[in-house]
Amino acid sequence: MKIKQRHFIRKSELNVLKDEILTQYNQEFIDQVFPKKTNVELIQTESGDILFAVNNELKLWKSKYGYIPVLTLLLNNRVDLKTIVVDFGAVRYVTNGADVMRPGITKIDPSIKKDDIVKIEEETKHRALAVGKAMFDASEMETKTSGKVVKNLHTIQDPIWQFEKQFK
C-alpha cells in the first residue's frame, strides 16, 4: 500500500471525527485513542483506505464496517474492546483471515451486541489475533453450536498490518 495523500486535520474536523466514532464506541475508547494533546493525521492510500495517525502513530482504519483500531493497539493493551476468546485450533485460521466459527470459541464477552467491533484473542496467553465484527448478540452466540459468528476484519496478515509496520 502506498500513500496517496496525507494531511493533519483541524480541531473542528477532529471533533466531528470523534462524534462519528462515538456512534460506534464509548467515550473511554475515544480517550484511549485520542489523548488530550493530539496531532491527528488523515492518510489516504492508493487503494482507497483511510487511516488515522495520532501523534505519528497509526491508530484507526476507516473501513466499510466503521472505524477499526489497528491491531498493535490491541497487542499492547492500549485500547479496550469487547473480547471473543478462541481455542488453539482456531488460531491458525483466524490469523489467516478466516471468520470465527462458533465451535472454536471458548469465551464470549456477555456485553457483545450484533455489529460490535470485537477483539479476537487466543485462550492461553490472551494475545490479540484479529479484530472482528460480531454477527450476533452474545446471548445468540452462546446458543449456537455451529456457523460463523464473528466476521474477521483485520489480522496480522492483511495489508493494513503490513502498511502499519513500515509507516513513519
SULPEFEN-V36414 format. One record per helix or strand of 3 or more residues. SS is the DSSP state (helix for helix, strand for strand). FROM is the first residue (numbers start at 0). TO is the last residue. If there is no record, write none. Layout:
SS_FROM_TO ; SS_FROM_TO
//
This chain:
strand_2_7 ; helix_10_21 ; helix_26_32 ; strand_39_44 ; strand_49_53 ; strand_56_62 ; strand_65_68 ; helix_70_74 ; strand_82_85 ; helix_87_94 ; helix_101_103 ; strand_104_107 ; strand_116_121 ; strand_127_133 ; helix_137_142 ; strand_147_154 ; helix_158_165
//
